[in-house]
Amino acid sequence: MGRRKGEMQDMRPSGGGKVRLTFSMPSRGLIGYYGEFLTDTRGTGIMNRLFAGYGAWKGTLEGRRNGSLISTEGGAAVHYALWYLQERGTLFVDPGDKVYEGMILGEHSRGSDLDVNPIKEKKLTNIRAAGKDDAMLLIPAAADEPGAGDRVYRGRRTGGGDALGDSAAQALP
């Protein structure tokens, strides 16, 4: 909460081994926090928000901590390529989705941006292993998760470094 400019106002036991924390913070500090809150509390936390009033400027907020997976090619995303990319981070696209060069495909698990090729096909040979391709299961795209609206899904790489990093937001269809 500190990096989001929150100040703890109160901390008291709530019974049953739970603790009630009261913070005062700018509304802009709450953008994107709910998903992080659920992760931190393993889904057991209850969060309530109430506008308390206007306050003094608390300063700039820290930008994103994770980089982006950025497409280097345009075309239709391929299951084979996405299967290898999902270990690099959280994907926002599914197989068959149209992608373009510079499009943000997902959130990189590290702090840097990573250029990837989502349309890379599997090299076919005459030798087949039974069931090998059936074992390539994809984790569903993060765009389908509840609360996913807190993320930037699709955008183009720009030269500037805005608060969201090197991407400009574009609404989902």
N, C-alpha and C positions, 0 to 999 in steps of 0.2 A: 504494500500500500504506500510505502514511503516514496518509491520511484514514481508513483502516480499522484504525488503531492497530497496524500491523505494524512490527517492528524488524528490520532486516537483521542477520543473525548472521554470514553468510559469503558471499563472492562469489569464484568461481574459474573459470578457463577449463575448459570441458568437452571441448574438441577439436572440430574441424570448424567453427570460427567460432562456436561456441555458448558460452554462459556459464551456470553453475549458481549460482542465487541461493537462499540459505536464509534464511527469515524466521521469526520467532516472533511470533505474534499470537493474539488471542482467537478462539475458534471463531465467535462471532457476527459477526466481521469478514469471515469467508469466505462468509457467506450472500449469494448473488447474485453472487459474484465470478467464478465459472467462465466465464460468458458474456462478461464484460468481459475476462478473461484471454485467451480464444480470439480476441477481436477485436483486442486489443493485439498478440498474437503472430501474427496472421493465420492462426490454426489450426495453427501449427507448434510451439507450446509444449507441454511435458509438465508436468503439475502433480501433485504427490503431497502428501497430507495425512497427518499423524501426530499423534495426541494426545500432547503432551509433558508435560502435568500441569496442575494448577490454579495460577493466578497471581493477582497483585493486580489489582484493578479498574483498568482503563485509562481509564475515563471514558466518556462517551456518544459514540456514533458519529453521524456526519453522516447526516441523513435522505436521502431520494431527491433526485436532481437534476432529474428530469423530472417534468412535471405529468401529468395524466390527461385523456383525452377522455371527457367525461361526457354521457350522453344526456339530452336535454330532453323527449323524447316516449317513449311506450310503443307497442309494436306489433312487427311483423316488420321486421328490417333489410332495406333495399333496395339492390340492386347499384349503382344509379345514385348514391345518396347516399354509399355506402361508397367508391366510386371517387374522389369528390372529397375524402373525409376521409383517404384513405391518404397524401396528401401532407402532412398535418398531423402524422402520427406513425405508430406501429406499431399495427395493429388486432388485437384479440383475438376478433372476431366475424366470421362469414361471412354472406353474403346468406341471408335466410330465418330466421336465428336470432331467437328472441323476445328483445326488450329491454324494459326498463322505465325509467321516469323516474328519473334519478339513478344509473343503472348505469354502471360504468366500461367503456368500449368499447375503450380502447387507451391507449397511452403517448404523451403529447404530446412533440414534439421539443424543446419549450422548457420552461422551469422552471415555468410557470404552468398551472393547470387551464383547459380550454377546454370550454364547453358547446356541444354539437353536436346536430343533428337527423339520426339515422340512418334515418328512415323517409320522408324527403322523396322524393316521386315526381317523375319527369320530366314537365314540362308538354308535353302533346301538341299538335301543330299539324297542319295539312293538308299541310305541305311536309316531305318526307322526303329525307334525304341517304343515298345508298346506302352501306352499310357503316360508317356513323358509329358506331352502337351496338356493332358488333362489335369496334371498337378499344378499348373500355373494359375492359381486363384488370385484374383485381385481384391484388395480391400475396397469397399464402396467409396466413391468420391466424397470428399469432405463437404462439397456443396449440398449434399443431401442431408447433412446432420442438422439437428435443431440448434438454433443459435449461430448458425454458420454465417449469418448476415453481418457479423462483426469483422469478417475478413474481407480483404480485397481479392476478388476472384479472378477477373480477367483484365488485362491492361496491356499497354505497349510500353516498352522500355523508352525512357526519355533521357535526355542528356543531363537534366537538372537533378538535384538531390532534395526532393521535397520531404515532408514529414513522414510519408509512407515509404520512403526509400526511392528507388529508381523506377517507380511505376506510376502510371496515372490510372485512376479508377474508371471502370466502364461497367455499367449495370448488366446484370445477367438477363438473358432473353426471357 
